[in-house]
């Protein structure tokens, strides 16, 4: 049973466009939802995270939208750049429960110049 | 402040040999997590350790795998009698004591079993 599911599996966007990656979760006890960015040969790096008490969080060109009733959250990358080409993972965890993250399978984003 | 350091970056072992993967957390971080990543898969939690204690090993295979985080020195993930299915990227992450959810990952060790 996959507790965190991402869609689409891959995404190609033109430079300057908006990249949207979706994530759905099953465990209603999850209360911390980060997005990680991974470049080839590197470890994942925390991009942005949200908790269920807010519906949206923005940091620069990156925005998380959160829908608690639908058990979904999404990452929006505005003005996408070729340097944003990477694999993106959504994840979820339960505060206090050892903080171990449950990851989605990841999606590969390609931003074309 | 150096990041999470993992070594070696690449490790080749023959079936039946032992693999030892090392992880030095970021300075000031007292929590260490090990994750495994298979091709086309997300990261799977293996084990969570604090100094000299295993807190959660629910993701560790019952046999051949062990982990430690001694009082001095790096955390070690040990795989005995490796099999081809152990080939994967193994990532270590650490977190500070006050914000345990914020994990900082190393660059990983790519284990290849021949």
Interface residues (C-beta under 8 A of the other chain):
Chain A: X4 X32 X34 X36 X41 X42 X43 X44 X45 X46 X49 X89 X93 X95 X98 X99 X100 X101 X102 X103 X104 X105 X106
Chain B: X4 X31 X33 X35 X40 X41 X42 X43 X44 X45 X48 X55 X56 X59 X91 X93 X95 X100 X101 X102 X103 X104 X105 X106 X107 X108
